[in-house]
Amino acid sequence: MEPVSILVVGSSVLDQVSRVDKFPVPGESVRGSDVQFFAGGKGANQAVTTARLGARTTFCSCVGNDGNGQYLIDSLRAEGIHCENVEFNRHAPTGTALIALNREGQNMIIACLGANLQFSPEHAFKVAHENFHYVLLLQAEIPLETVQAAAEASQGVVIFNPAPSISVPAEIYPLVDYLTPNEHEAEHLVGFQVRTVVDADQAADELMARGVANVVITMGSMGAYYKNERESGLIRAPKVKVVDTVGAGDCFNGALAFAIASGCQLDDSVRFAVGCASISVTSLGAQSGLPSFDELPLGLIRIIQSAHAKKSPHV
């Protein structure tokens, strides 16, 4: 299959992970395991996902001009990701994330974004304008002005993962082809609880009314709900042994971008993304558990092969 081109504009951070028997409550100290270090950040995780699945991936980010920043970019280059457009900022440190994992694989994260917050709209606009791509993938660990600039410059399909929870300015919604919050982020956007399929359907209607063409809401172990003007549905997640949920949402978004760029319809794109994300939670580390295309179950591979056989990728 001919590789599809995906541009990821977003964050890169160093994850510092410790395991705990239980999460602390306010004022409580708990004992954790030795700290392990992993390359992470929503943008970087999503870029690694698309690269391992076979996309020609270009990554644009802002890291500190320090050892952590060089380590993160070197790790991305080792995945075959094009990083020529990454900025090294001399005035802010590389972002870090402090992550606690409990015995069920659930996580609590404190993100210290550092240089990611210095990512300029001008640079993002230039990169999105000059780099050919079928899909532009964005997240919210960089300034929203930078997200908007990249979306405005893109000639491809725009996917925006509004994570972590933020309030999205009204002018961004019409620039987005696919909005992909999880249930908590959707609640923050629409102002009501998103716990059931009915809730997700109502939230999708509200977000589509703001100008988004397609809404995909991930709902943890339930799977993911999708909706546009023509179709809607819930793709249920398979039952797996959960080791680490860090990066599962990023795997979902990267896999969704890959499927859309490969020409899959919305339902098959979501089905493919749910399957990939379910694989990612069975390993420790946001990036170490991201699957390569050849490691996928035959059913997921056939979704992509079928799309390539039917038509050329979306532009």
N, C-alpha and C positions, 0 to 999 in steps of 0.2 A: 504494500500500500504506500502511496506517495505521502510523505509527512505533511501535516497541516501546520500552519504558522500561528503561534499564540504569543501575544505580548502580555506580560504580567507587570503591572505598575503597582508597587506596594512596599510593604515593610520587610525588614530583615532584623532578627534579634537573636541573641544567644540565650537559649533556654537553660536554666539551672534547676534541676529536678531532684526532689527528695521524696521518699515514700514515708507515709505516716499510717499508724493504725486507725486513727480517726482525725478529722479536721478539728482544730481548736475553736472554741467559742471565744468571744471577746474577753480579754484578760487572762486567758489560759495559755500555758506553754505545753507543747507536746514534743516528744522525741522523734526525730526523723532519721532516715538512713543517710549514708554518705551521699554527698551531692554528686550528681552526674551532669555532664555538660553535653548539650545537643544543639546543632544548628536549628534555628526556628524562625518564627515570625510568619504571620499569615500570608504575606506575599511570597516569601521564599518557599514556604511549604507548598503553596499552590503551584509555584513554578516547578518545583521538583516533581510534583504529581504529573503535570502535563509532559515533562521531559521523559519520565520513566514510562509513560504510556505511549511515547513515540512521537510527540509533537516537536517541531522545531521551535524551541522556547527562547524568547528574549526577556530578560529581567531588568527592570529599572528600579533603583532604590537609592536611599541615602544612608550611608553608614559612617561611623566615626573614622578618623584617620588614625587608627590604633590597631593593636594586634587582633582584637576581637573582630573588627571589621574585615581585616584581611583574611582571617580564618574563615569567616562566613562566606565571603566571595569566592575564596579558593574551593570551598566545599561545593558551591554551586557550579563552578566551572568544571569540577570533577564529574558532575552529572551531565555534562555536555550542554549546559545552559550558557547562552550568550550574555555576558555581563559588561560589555563595553560601555554601556550608558549609566552604570552605577556611579554615583557621586561619593567622594570621600571628604567628609566635612571636618575641618580643623577646629571647629569651635564647640562641638558637642560629641559626647561619647557614643559608641555603638549601643543600640538598644539592648536591653536584657529583660528576661522574664523569669520571675521567681515562681516555681510551680510545685505544689504539693499534690501527691497522688495517694488516695486511700486504697484499702484492700479491694474495693470493688472496681478500681480503675477510674473512678471519678476524680476530677481535678479542681483545684482552686489556683487561680493565676493572678499575680500582680505584674502588670506590664509596665516597665520603665522604658519609654519609647526613645528617649535620647535623640539621636540624629534623625530618626524617622520624621520627627516634627519639623525638621528644617528642610524637608523635601519641597522644592519650590514649584509653583504652578507653571512657571515659564519653562523649566526643564522638562516637566512631564508633558506639556503641550508639544514641545519640540520632538521628543522621543516618539510620542504617539503619531505625530504627523509624518515623521521620516521613516519609521519602521513598518514595513508591510506586515499585516496580520489579518487572519480570518476572525479572531476573537481577541478582544481586550478584556482582561480580568483585573478587577479593582477590589480593594478592601478599605476599611476605615481606620487603619493604624497609621495613616498618613493624613495630613491636613485635607479637609473636605474641599478647599479651594484647589488643591492639587488633583484630587479625584475628578472634580468638575472640568478642569483644564484638559486632562487626558481624554475624558469622555467627549468633550467638544471637538478635539482634534482627530478622533478615531474615525476611520472609514469602515471599520468592521463591526461585528456584533459586540455590544457592550454588556458585560456581566458585572454587576456590583453586589458584593457581599458586605452588607452594612454591619460589620462586626469589628470591634465590640459594639455594644448597644450605643447608638447615637441618635440624635435628631437630624434628619436629612432635610436640607433646604429644598423648598418647592421647585426651584429651577433645575435641580439634578434629576428628578424623576423622569421627565420626558426624554432625557438623554440615555436612559437605561432600557435595554431590551429585555434583560432578565435580572430581577431583584431576588436575592437569595438569603433572607434572614433565617435564623433559627427561631424557635417559638418564643424565646425570651426577647430577642431583638425585634420580632414582629410585634409583640406586646408593647414594647417601647415606642414603636413607630405609630401604632394605631390607637393606643390608649385603652385597650381592653384585653382581658386574658385570652391567650391562645393555648387551649389545653386539648381540645377535641377537633375532629375533622370539621364539624360545623363552625367552630371558632376560626379555624384556618381558612375556610371558605369565605367567611365574612371579612377576615383580615385581607385576603387576596383581593376581594372586591374593592375594599377601601384603597388599597395600594394601586390597583389598576386605574381607579378613578383619578389618581394623581398623575397619571401619564405613563405608567410602566406597562409594557406590552405583555410580559409574562412574569408570574410570581411563583417562586418555589420556596416553600417553608419546610425546613428540616425539623423533625420532631423527635429526635433522639431514637430510642429503641422502637418507636412506632414506625419510623421510616420518614418519608417526605411527601408533602402534599403539593400538587402543582395545579396551576390554573391560567388560562388565557381566555380570549373571547370564544374559542372554538371547543375547548376540552378542559377537563379537570379530573383529578383522581388522586388516590393515595397509593404510593408504592411502599409496601411493607418491607421492613428490614429483616433479613434472616437472623436467626438466633445463633450467636457465636459466643465464645469465651472471651470476655472483655479483660484486657490487660491494661490498656492505657487509652483514654479517650482524647488525649491531647492531639490536636491535628486532624481529628476525624472530619470536622467541618471543612477544613482546608482541603483534605483529600476529596471530599464530596464536590467542592467547587471546582477544583482542578479537573476532576473526572467529568463533571458536567460540561466544562469548557471544551474539553477534548472531544466529547461526544457530539456537541453542537457543531464544532468546527469540522467534524468528520461527516456531517450531513444527517445526523439522527434527528428524528422528530422528538417533540418535547417528552412524551411518555417514555420512549426508549432512552432518551438522554438521562432522565431522572432515574430510571431503572438501573442503568449502567453506573451512575454516580452512587446510588445507594449500595450497590454491590461492592464497589471499590472501597467505600468508606467502612463497610462492615469488615473488610479484610484488614484495614489499617488499624483497627482497635485491638487486634490480637497480638500486637508487638509493642514493646516499650520504645518511646521516643517519637516525636512528631514526624520526623522525616524517615527514620530507620524502618518504620512499618509501612511506608508507602509502596504499593505494589508496582511491579513492572508489567508491561502488557503480556509478556510471555508467561507470567506467573498466574494470570487470571484464569478463572474457571471457563470452560469452553462456552458456556452460555453467554457470558459477558463478551468474550471475543467475537462471537457470532453477531452480536448487536452491531459492533463497529464494522465488521466485514460486510454485513448486509447493507449498511448505509453506504459504504464505499462502492458497492456493486451497483446500487440503484442510481446514484447521482453524484456529481462533484460536490465538494464542501460548500457550505454557506460562505458568503462574503459579507 
